[in-house]
Amino acid sequence: MARSLPRFALHKPSVFLSRSARTFKIQTMASTTAPREKSHFVNGTSTGLVDDSAEDLFKTLKISTSRDDGAGPQHDVAPNIHTQNERARTAIALSQRNGSTGLVTPQISRPTTPYTMNPPVDFDGLSWPSLGTKARLEATPDEANARLDKLSGAIRTILECIGEDPDREGLRDTPKRYAKAMLYFTKGYEENLKQIVNNAVFEEDHDELVIVKDIEIFSMCEHHLVPFTGKMHIGYIPNRKVLGLSKFARIAEMFARRLQLQERLTKQVAMAVEEILQPRGVAVVMESSHLCMVMRGVGKTTASTTTSSMLGVFRKSTRTREEFMHLALKSNR
C-alpha cells in the first residue's frame, strides 16, 4: 500500500515555486524598465550617481589585474549576502575601469591581491625604501662615522632624560654600543632583493605546494621601538620556477630587520616572493609575541599574534588555503 504524503508536502512546494516565479518576473520587469544608474559605494554605502570627480579616483592607483577575469573575486564557497554585496561593488568598479590603463578606484574594489600604496619590489633600490635609507646605503666611511656619532649622542641624551649618569663606568660606552646595535637591528634598510636572490631562480617542472616553515623572526615594533619575535611560514605553488630555499629565510630577514608592523611584514614577504617567481600562489603566515604588550601596557605575557597574507590560488581556493594552514601549523598546535 502506497504511503500518502502529508498535505503540506504536496502543496507547499508549488506555492514556493509560484512565489519564486512571481518574484523573478517582477525583478525581470524592473530590470528591463528601470534606467541603469552608476552608483558610487564608499564602505558599502551608496552615495548616488558617479560624477566627473570619481573619474579622478581611478587615476590615483594602478592595481594589477593579471588574475582578474573581469567578473571580480572568485570564491569556491557558497556566497552569502556579504559576498554578493562585495561582488556587486567589484562589478561596478570593473565596469568603470579605464580599459587602456586598468585603473580601478580602491574605494569600491576589492582586488584579488592585497591592495598596497607602495611598489612591491624595487630590485635596483631598497624594496619599500623609507626616507633617508638610500643615503645610509650609499654613505661614505666618513658619513657612516658621523651617523654613528649622531646616534650615540641621541642615546646619551636618552640616558640623561631618564635620570641616569652616562659618564659612570657601566654606561660610559653604552651610547656607542647601542648605536651599533640599532644599526644592526635595522640593517634590512641597506639590503635589497636583487642582492639577496642573486640569480637563485631555477626552471623546474614542479606544480605542488612548497613550504618553508619555522623561520625565526626578530623585528622592531615601529610604535614603541621594542622587539617582537616569532616564526614565519612561507608557502607557494610554483609556475615552472623555484627559488633556492635559503632565499626565503633571507627575504624574511631583510624585511624583519626594519622598523615594522607584523601585518606589513607578512604582506611584504608574500608580495616579494610573488614578484620574484610569479607563482600560481603565495601564502605567508606569521606568529609572534610583542614585547610592547608584555613589558608595558596591558602586560599580557601569553598573548600571541597571528597574521597571514594569501595571494593567487591561496586567496581564491579555500581547499588550497586549508592545506597550507594544516601543513604549516601542524607541529605548532
C-alpha positions in Angstrom: 0.0 0.0 0.0 1.5 3.3 -1.1 2.2 5.7 1.7 0.5 9.0 1.3 2.4 12.2 1.8 1.3 14.9 4.2 -0.9 17.6 2.7 1.7 20.4 3.3 4.3 18.3 1.4 2.0 18.2 -1.7 1.1 21.9 -1.7 3.9 23.9 -0.2 6.5 23.4 -2.9 4.0 24.6 -5.6 3.3 27.7 -3.5 7.1 28.3 -3.1 7.8 27.9 -6.8 4.9 30.2 -7.6 6.2 32.9 -5.3 9.7 32.4 -6.8 8.3 32.7 -10.3 6.4 35.9 -9.4 9.5 37.4 -7.7 11.6 36.5 -10.7 9.1 38.1 -13.1 8.9 41.3 -11.0 12.6 41.5 -10.8 12.9 41.0 -14.6 10.4 43.6 -15.3 12.1 46.1 -13.0 15.5 45.4 -14.6 14.1 46.0 -18.1 12.1 49.1 -17.4 14.2 51.0 -14.8 17.2 53.0 -16.2 20.6 51.8 -15.1 22.5 54.2 -12.9 26.1 54.1 -11.8 26.3 54.2 -8.0 29.4 55.1 -6.1 30.0 53.0 -3.0 32.1 54.0 0.0 32.4 51.4 2.8 29.4 49.6 1.4 27.1 52.7 1.3 25.8 54.2 -2.0 26.5 57.9 -2.4 24.4 58.4 -5.5 25.5 58.9 -9.1 29.1 58.9 -10.1 30.2 62.4 -11.2 33.3 63.5 -13.0 35.3 63.8 -9.8 35.0 60.0 -9.4 37.0 59.5 -12.6 39.9 61.3 -10.9 39.9 58.5 -8.3 40.8 55.9 -11.0 44.0 57.7 -11.7 45.3 57.6 -8.1 46.5 54.0 -8.3 47.2 51.2 -10.7 46.0 47.8 -9.4 47.3 44.6 -11.0 44.5 42.7 -12.7 46.6 39.8 -14.0 44.4 37.3 -12.1 41.2 39.1 -12.7 38.9 37.5 -15.3 36.6 40.6 -15.4 34.0 39.2 -13.0 35.6 40.2 -9.7 37.0 37.9 -7.0 36.1 34.3 -7.3 35.3 32.1 -4.3 34.8 28.3 -4.0 32.3 28.7 -1.2 28.6 29.4 -1.3 28.1 33.2 -1.4 26.3 34.9 1.4 24.8 38.3 1.4 28.1 40.0 2.3 29.9 38.2 -0.6 27.1 39.2 -3.0 27.5 42.8 -2.0 31.2 42.6 -2.4 30.8 41.2 -5.9 28.3 43.9 -6.7 30.8 46.7 -5.7 33.6 45.0 -7.6 31.4 44.7 -10.7 30.7 48.4 -10.6 34.4 49.2 -10.3 35.3 46.8 -13.2 32.6 48.3 -15.4 34.1 51.8 -14.9 37.7 50.7 -15.3 39.8 52.5 -17.9 40.5 49.9 -20.5 43.8 51.2 -21.5 45.4 51.5 -18.1 43.5 49.1 -15.9 42.8 51.7 -13.3 40.3 51.0 -10.5 39.4 53.2 -7.6 40.4 51.4 -4.4 37.3 52.7 -2.6 34.9 50.4 -4.3 37.0 47.5 -5.5 38.5 44.6 -3.5 41.2 43.2 -5.8 42.2 39.6 -5.7 45.6 40.6 -4.3 46.1 42.8 -1.3 46.0 46.5 -2.1 49.1 48.5 -1.3 50.1 52.1 -2.0 53.8 51.1 -2.3 55.5 49.3 -5.1 56.0 45.7 -4.0 59.6 45.3 -5.3 62.3 47.6 -6.4 65.2 45.4 -7.5 67.5 48.3 -8.1 66.7 50.1 -4.9 65.8 49.1 -1.4 62.4 47.4 -1.7 59.9 49.5 0.1 62.5 52.2 1.0 61.9 54.7 3.7 63.0 58.3 3.7 66.8 58.5 4.2 67.7 54.9 3.8 69.3 55.3 0.4 71.6 57.9 1.9 72.5 55.4 4.6 73.2 52.7 2.0 75.4 54.9 -0.2 77.2 56.7 2.7 81.0 57.1 2.6 83.1 55.9 5.6 83.2 59.4 7.0 79.5 59.9 6.6 78.9 56.5 8.3 81.1 57.5 11.3 79.2 60.9 11.5 75.9 59.0 11.6 77.2 56.7 14.4 78.3 59.7 16.4 75.0 61.4 16.0 73.1 58.3 17.0 75.4 57.8 20.0 74.7 61.4 21.1 71.0 60.8 20.9 71.3 57.7 23.2 73.3 59.7 25.6 70.5 62.2 25.7 68.0 59.5 26.5 70.2 58.2 29.4 70.2 61.8 30.8 66.5 62.2 30.4 65.6 59.0 32.3 67.8 60.2 35.2 71.0 58.2 34.6 74.6 59.3 34.6 76.0 58.5 31.2 79.5 59.1 32.5 79.5 56.4 35.1 81.6 53.2 34.4 78.8 50.9 33.4 77.2 53.4 30.9 80.3 55.1 29.6 80.4 53.2 26.3 76.7 52.3 26.2 75.7 55.1 23.8 78.1 53.8 21.1 77.3 50.2 21.8 73.6 50.7 21.5 74.0 52.9 18.4 75.9 50.0 16.7 73.2 47.6 17.9 70.4 49.7 16.5 72.1 49.9 13.1 72.3 46.1 13.1 68.7 45.7 14.2 67.7 47.8 11.2 70.3 46.5 8.7 67.5 45.5 6.4 67.3 49.1 5.2 70.7 48.5 3.5 69.7 45.4 1.6 67.6 44.7 -1.5 66.1 41.7 -3.2 68.4 41.8 -6.2 71.4 41.1 -4.0 69.6 38.5 -1.8 68.1 36.5 -4.7 71.4 36.6 -6.5 70.1 34.7 -9.6 69.0 31.7 -7.4 65.8 31.3 -9.5 65.7 27.9 -11.4 63.4 26.4 -14.0 61.7 23.3 -12.6 58.6 21.3 -13.6 57.0 21.2 -10.2 53.5 22.4 -9.5 52.8 21.2 -6.0 52.9 23.0 -2.7 56.3 24.0 -1.3 56.5 25.2 2.3 59.5 26.6 4.3 58.3 26.8 7.9 59.5 27.9 11.3 61.7 30.8 10.0 62.7 32.7 13.1 61.9 36.4 13.0 63.3 39.2 15.1 62.0 42.6 14.4 61.4 46.0 16.0 57.9 47.5 16.6 57.8 50.9 15.0 55.4 52.2 17.6 57.5 51.7 20.7 60.9 50.6 19.3 60.8 47.3 21.3 61.2 43.8 19.8 58.7 41.4 18.6 59.8 37.8 17.8 58.2 34.8 16.3 58.2 32.4 13.4 57.2 32.7 9.8 55.9 30.1 7.4 56.1 30.7 3.6 54.4 28.5 1.0 54.0 28.8 -2.7 52.8 26.7 -5.7 55.5 27.1 -8.5 54.7 28.1 -12.0 57.8 26.5 -13.7 60.2 28.5 -11.5 61.5 27.7 -8.0 63.7 29.7 -5.6 66.6 28.5 -3.5 65.2 27.6 -0.1 67.6 29.7 1.9 66.4 32.8 0.0 63.0 32.6 1.7 64.7 33.0 5.1 66.9 35.8 3.7 63.9 37.7 2.3 62.1 37.4 5.6 65.2 38.6 7.4 65.6 41.6 5.2 62.1 42.9 5.8 62.2 42.0 9.5 65.4 44.0 10.1 63.5 47.2 9.8 61.0 49.1 12.0 57.9 47.1 11.3 54.3 46.2 11.9 53.7 42.5 11.8 50.8 43.0 9.3 53.1 44.9 6.9 56.0 42.4 7.3 53.7 39.5 6.4 52.4 41.1 3.3 55.8 42.4 2.2 57.3 39.0 2.2 54.4 37.5 0.3 54.4 40.1 -2.4 58.2 39.9 -2.8 58.0 36.2 -3.4 55.2 36.7 -5.9 57.1 39.3 -7.8 60.3 37.2 -7.9 58.7 33.9 -9.1 55.3 34.8 -10.5 53.9 31.5 -9.0 50.4 30.2 -9.0 50.0 31.4 -5.4 51.9 32.5 -2.3 50.9 32.1 1.3 52.7 33.6 4.3 51.7 33.1 8.0 53.5 34.7 10.9 53.1 34.0 14.7 54.8 36.3 17.1 54.9 37.8 20.6 55.2 41.5 21.0 57.1 43.0 23.9 55.0 46.1 23.7 52.2 44.0 25.0 54.4 42.1 27.5 56.7 44.7 29.1 54.3 47.6 29.1 50.7 48.5 28.5 48.3 45.6 29.0 51.2 43.3 30.2 49.8 40.0 28.8 52.8 37.6 28.7 50.9 34.8 27.0 49.3 36.8 24.2 50.4 36.0 20.6 49.5 37.5 17.3 49.0 35.6 14.0 48.9 37.3 10.6 48.6 35.9 7.1 48.8 37.1 3.5 47.3 35.0 0.8 47.9 35.6 -2.9 46.8 33.9 -6.1 45.3 30.5 -5.7 45.6 30.6 -1.9 43.3 33.6 -1.9 40.8 32.1 -4.3 40.7 28.5 -3.2 39.6 27.5 0.3 40.9 24.0 0.0 44.3 25.1 -1.1 44.5 27.6 1.7 43.4 25.0 4.3 46.0 22.5 3.0 48.7 25.1 3.6 47.5 26.1 7.0 47.3 22.4 8.1 50.8 21.7 7.0 52.4 24.9 8.2 50.8 25.0 11.6 50.5 21.2 12.2 53.5 21.0 14.6 52.5 24.2 16.5 49.1 23.0 17.7 
